[in-house]
């Protein structure tokens, strides 16, 4: 079930940037508010950035969610960022104790992520070889993949994620956004090892 973070009606018409968040959970039937959901609510209230939040617990669920977004959502072009909150390691994601490589994910979403930025929270580290990153971008059509080289160690990336998303609201230039993020939040970017593959 898609859950849209609600904004006041007058704000909704002004909003042209949306975040599509997919969170990997143990069981999609468990109805529990997660930290990611709370952070998206804050993003809507504090910065006027609307989002769609969805959970998945299998690779099929992930695929269905992306398909629903691409095929059924008329606002798909307005989603600049697909925000993935999933466990995993360097070049994998983990769903239901199964690990999937970026190559497998790229082939799953072949040509469907055109112009999008996939941003991973630090629930997983992001550490791709240059060839892996280029393959992923070439196959999916994504504009970039971003995330963090350092795993969660008592410091969640959520505040930096929100700052990153908010900067995109005012500036479409990905490189300027990343530069601004580092200028404003240098110590956190360094501590979490913010990365952008493009």
Secondary structure, 3 states (H helix, E strand, C coil): CCEECCCCHHHHHHCCCEEEEEEECCCCCCCCCCHHHHHHHHHHHHHCCEEEEEEECCHHHHHHHHHHHHHHCCCHHHEEEEEEECEECCCEEEECCEEEEHHHHHHHCCCCCCCCEEEECCCECCCCCHHHHHHHHHHHCCCEEEEECCCCCCCCCHHHHHHHHHHHHHCCCHHHHHHHHHHHCHHHHHHHCEEEEC
